[in-house]
Amino acid sequence: MKRWTVLMIAAGMALTQPALAQTSDGVPGDRVVVPLPDVSDLTDDAAKALARDLAQMTVITAECPEHDVSGPEYQLMVGTTDALTDRLGLDPVGYDRDYARPAFAVMGDEDACDRLGPQVPDMIARLEGMGGSTQPVTPGLAEAEAAEAETDADASPAQ
């Protein structure tokens, strides 16, 4: 139980430190940046269900070593969670109460890792199907490349 308490505190602190994670608009902190799905058109019920599922899958990946995910996959899950908390207007306390605590409670089941762990790849695929990706991107790179191409075009002699 002590381990869960420490994890719950860490999760709560992480939610209050948005500068350390990718925000819902893709601004990086110290983490890899991946494209996130657009959750703005989800109904409230769909957004809440996805937030519940993501909270549970995030706990499974943290608590079940055999179901660990890569950094970009983790960031896709956490970044989408951030976008959903914004979409639903949740503060850290509300997210902890409504999503994180129930997700951690699942670990009380002895078979939680075996039962829920195989669903993690499906969650990643679902987020990718919604427009997210596990391919890291560099914010501003496309704009910088476009500006460089324009500069090169302007500098080349007319034929």
N, C-alpha and C positions, 0 to 999 in steps of 0.2 A: 504494500500500500504506500510506503514511503516513496518508492520510485514513481508511482502515479502522481503523488502530490508534487514532487519536483517537476515532473513533466507538465502538469497543469499550470504551475506557476510560470514555467518557462514559456508555455504557449500563450498565457495571458500577457507576459512581458513582450513577447514577439509581436503581438497584435498592437501594442502601444508604441512600437518602434518602427514606424513605416519607412524611415530612412534606410533601414537595413535590408529591406526587401524591395522587389519590384512592385511598384504601385499599379493600380488597375489601368493607368494610362501608359504603362510601359516604361516608366522612368526607373532606371536601375539604382540600386544601392551597392552593396558588395556582392551581389549574386548575379548569376548568369541571367540574361534576358531572353525570353522566348515570346513568340506571339501568343496572345491570349484570346480565347473565344469571346465574342460579343454576347454578353448576358443581358443587355439592356432590353431586349424584346421578350424575355421570358416572363411568363405570368408570375405573380407572387408565389403561387403554389409550386410552380416548376422551379423557381429560384430557391425556395426553401428546401425542396426535395433534393436538388443538386447540392446545396450547401450541406445537408445532412449526409448525403452519400460521400461527398468529398472529405468531410471531417472524419468519417469512419475509415475511409481508405488511407488518409494521412496517418491516422493512428496505427493502422495495420502495417503500413510501410515502416513506421518508426519502431514498433514493438516486435515485429516478426522479421528477423534477419533474412529469412529465406524469401521474403517478399519485398526486399529493398528495391528502390528505384534509382535511376540515374539522377544527376543534378538537374538536367533540363526537364526530366519527367516530374521531379519534385517541384520545380519552380512552376511548371504548368499547373500543377494541382494547387499549390499555395497562391499563385498569382490569380487563378480563377476564384479561389476562396476570397481573396481580398476584393476582387471585383464584385462578387456576390454580396459581401458584407456592405460594400458601398451601395449597391443596388437596393438592398433591403433596409438600408439606414440603420445598421446594427453598430452599436458601440462594443468595445472589448468585453464588457461585462455581459451584455446581451448575447454576444457570440459564445462566450464561455458557458453561460447558463443553458442556452438553447441547442448548441451544437457540439462544443468541445467536451463537456462533461458527459453527455450521453454517449459520445463516440468512445471515450475512455472507459466508460462503464461496460462496454462490449468485451473488454479484455478480461472481465471476470469469468467469461465462458472459457473453459479449457480448450475448446476446439475452435476458438475465434480465428486463429491464424490459418488453420487448415480450411475452415469453412469460408472465410472472407478473403483470404489472400489471393486466391485465383481470380478474384474479380478486379484486381488492380489493373491488369492490362486492358480489361474492358473499359475501365474508367478513363484511362489514357486515350484509348481509341475514341471514346465518346467525346472527350474534349477536343481531340483533333478533328472529329467530324463536325464539331461546332465552329471550326475555324482556328483553333489553337494549334500549336506545333511544339515539338520537342527539339526543333532545330534552332540553336542559339542564333541570335541576331545582334548586331551592334547598332544601338540607337543612333540615328542620324547618318548611318553609312550610305543609305540609298540617296539621301539628299546631297551628301558630299560627293558621291560618284557622279550624280547628275550635274552638279555645279562644275565639277572638273571636266566632264564631257563637253559642257557648254563653253567653257573657257578654251578647251582645245579646239572646238569648232570655230570659235571666234578668232583664234590665233592662226588657223591654217589659211594659206593663201587661196584666194578665189580662183576658180579655173575658168 
